[in-house]
Amino acid sequence: MANHRLTDKLTMRSCFRWILFGVLVFTVVNFCINYTQKYENENELNVFKWTPREVRHDTARNLSAYKSTPIFDAYYKCVFPKLEPLNGQYNEFFSKFSNLTKECDNLQAYKAFDIREVLNIDEIKYVALPRNQTQLLTMVTLGIGHDVTGEIGLKELHPNMEFYGADPTADVNKILYEDKLGGKYYRYAVSGVNGVQKSSIYKEYDNYKTEATEHIAVDYFFKYILNKSLIDILWIDIEQNEFPIMEQLHVNKEIDNAGVTICQMNLEVHKGLFEQPVEETKLFHDFVWRVLEEKRYIMLNSYSDKFIRTFMINVGDEKCRNSLLR
């Protein structure tokens, strides 16, 4: 009888332990599911959590607020009359920008630059070479995309160059950028803010997949990761995460506040990859008008398809002018 009682007690204790274990497992699993859902919801909300300011389009009236240069004046005189009729017409502005500005790509004022073409696997990029052929240049690639053909072409044109590349996928990109090119690779998606955000990841054969990746703000990347105050050449092809960076390129924004100067860049502007609170065509439209207001960059050799590629030179900064103008 005593043995039966002891057995009953042990059985009850065992059942009680299994019940507690089951409750604990249920609690942990439920917590993980809720946390994952919360994380995914936050990630959805934070894809573009920056808010661009509204832009005044009375460019002609505001030009007197900024210093200008003869090269920018020639650019503005050619480009503004072509773009002004599409002021406020975001979609048409986006689709016609490249064709409208094509006539302004070979102005006499641009003869002061030594502009060359460099070829990637599927595109043409541009570079304005410095007048000092031995000058050490800093080149940064944001979005490597399994292709360093253009960077190798740059190296052939100007061997004295340091290369820094960032891309959220290390496979292929790290080997290409470090072993084949001799640059320094960083496993980041560089955009407008720090934290986990959406990225459109290049896989292969022109296939992309949307994934949550670790992002780092561009001003932080330049100043604290690269420790650079002067970026001679910047290439941006980051599948719609370029918009927060474009916002920071303006006067007195984050890149300026970090004490970083960018002398020239190839910029690829996308649309339709992610849902976002402001249409990409409006963002590009407003970006161009602010470029015209600020008199810092000229935009040339633009190409458009479902996206826009454009080459930008900083003619407003004295260091850049002294380096690039012959």
Summary of the structure (lengths in Angstrom):
residues: 326
radius of gyration: 25.9
end to end distance: 106.5
largest distance: 109.6
contacts: 982
relative contact order: 0.15
helix: 45%
strand: 24%
